[in-house]
């Protein structure tokens, strides 16, 4: 799957790409793109407690600043 994703990114040449998967997915570094990886626990956003890993690449070096939550926000 990762080789195909990489092939598509290289062929399409987008300004940026985002990949979401499980924590043990290998790093996907693509030539010509900056790269970062960060975890997000879905429990901060939903009723599902699941740790997901995101990988982001951009041509211009943009870095994402994902929010850091320790508990799910609730409304009354």
N, C-alpha and C positions, 0 to 999 in steps of 0.2 A: 504494500500500500504506500509506504513512504517513498519508494523509488518512483512510483507513478505520480504521486503528488509533486515531487521535485521536478519530474519531467514536464508536468503541466505548467508549473510556475516558470520554469526556464523558457518554455515555448510561448506562453502568454505574456511574459515579462511585465507583470503588474507593478505598480508603485510600491505595494506592500502585500503581505500575505499573513494569514492567521490560521493556525492549526490547533485543534483542541483534541485531547485524548487522555488516556490513563497515565498514571505517574511513571510507569515503567517503559513508556514508548521512548525509543532512542531520540537523541537530539537530531534535529534536521537543520543543518547549516547549509545554505545555498550560496554559491559564489555570486558576488555582486550585491548581496543583501546583508545589512547589519542583522544581528540576531539576539533575541532574548527569550528566556523561558521563565514562567512564573506559575505558581499553583493558585488555585481558587477553590475554596470549599463551598460547594453548592448550598450547604446549610445556612450560609450567610444570606442567601437570596430565596431559598425555597424550603419546603418541608423535607426535602431529600438531603441526607448527609452523605456527600460524596466528594472526594478530593479529585479534582480534574487539573490537568496541566495544559497550559497554553504556550505555544511557541509563536513568536511574531518576528517577521523580517521586513525591513524596508530598504529601499534603494538610497534614501537620503539620510539614513542614520537616525530616523525618528525612534524614540523609545516610548513605550506605553507606561503609564503610571497607574496600575490597577489599584482600586480602592482596597484598603486593608480593614477588614471587619473582624471583630472577635465574636460577635453575636448577631443573630438575625434581627433586623429592625422590624418593629411591629407598630401598627397604628391602632388607635382606640376608636 
